[in-house]
Amino acid sequence: MIRRASADVDLSLDRAWLGFEGDQDSENLDLSGKKQKQLLQELKDTAEAEVSGPPLVEI
């Protein structure tokens, strides 16, 4: 019998929903490598802030 269980939650966030589309999309091949790297960091920071706010409280 399992007395204790652990569960992970996988989340998928849409880049556009987070405001990263067009010239703000790190996958835009017209952007320089430096700009893509900067946008990836901004995307990471934005996603972390989004999921650590109200959604985390609801879980």
C-alpha positions as CSV (number, residue, x, y, z in Angstrom):
1,M,0.0,0.0,0.0
2,I,1.3,3.5,-0.9
3,R,0.9,5.8,2.1
4,R,2.5,8.8,0.5
5,A,2.3,9.9,-3.1
6,S,4.1,12.6,-5.0
7,A,2.8,14.3,-8.1
8,D,4.4,16.7,-10.5
9,V,2.5,19.3,-12.4
10,D,3.5,20.1,-16.0
11,L,2.5,23.5,-17.3
12,S,2.6,24.8,-20.9
13,L,2.5,28.5,-21.4
14,D,1.9,30.1,-24.8
15,R,4.7,32.6,-25.7
16,A,2.2,34.9,-27.4
17,W,0.0,34.9,-24.2
18,L,3.0,36.0,-22.3
19,G,3.7,38.8,-24.8
20,F,6.5,37.2,-26.7
21,E,5.6,37.2,-30.4
22,G,6.9,38.9,-33.5
23,D,10.0,40.9,-32.8
24,Q,9.7,39.7,-29.1
25,D,9.8,36.0,-30.0
26,S,13.2,34.5,-29.4
27,E,12.6,31.9,-32.1
28,N,12.4,34.8,-34.7
29,L,15.3,33.9,-36.9
30,D,15.7,37.6,-38.1
31,L,16.9,38.5,-34.6
32,S,20.6,38.5,-33.6
33,G,21.9,35.7,-31.3
34,K,22.4,38.3,-28.6
35,K,18.8,39.5,-28.9
36,Q,17.5,35.9,-28.9
37,K,19.4,35.1,-25.7
38,Q,18.1,38.3,-24.1
39,L,14.5,37.4,-25.0
40,L,14.9,33.8,-23.7
41,Q,16.0,35.2,-20.3
42,E,13.1,37.6,-20.3
43,L,10.7,34.8,-21.3
44,K,12.1,32.6,-18.5
45,D,11.7,35.4,-16.0
46,T,8.2,36.2,-17.1
47,A,7.1,32.6,-17.1
48,E,8.5,32.0,-13.6
49,A,6.7,35.2,-12.3
50,E,3.4,34.1,-13.9
51,V,3.4,30.6,-12.4
52,S,4.6,31.6,-9.0
53,G,1.8,34.1,-8.6
54,P,-1.9,33.4,-8.4
55,P,-1.8,30.0,-10.1
56,L,0.6,28.6,-7.5
57,V,-1.7,29.9,-4.7
58,E,-4.6,28.1,-6.3
59,I,-2.7,24.8,-6.4
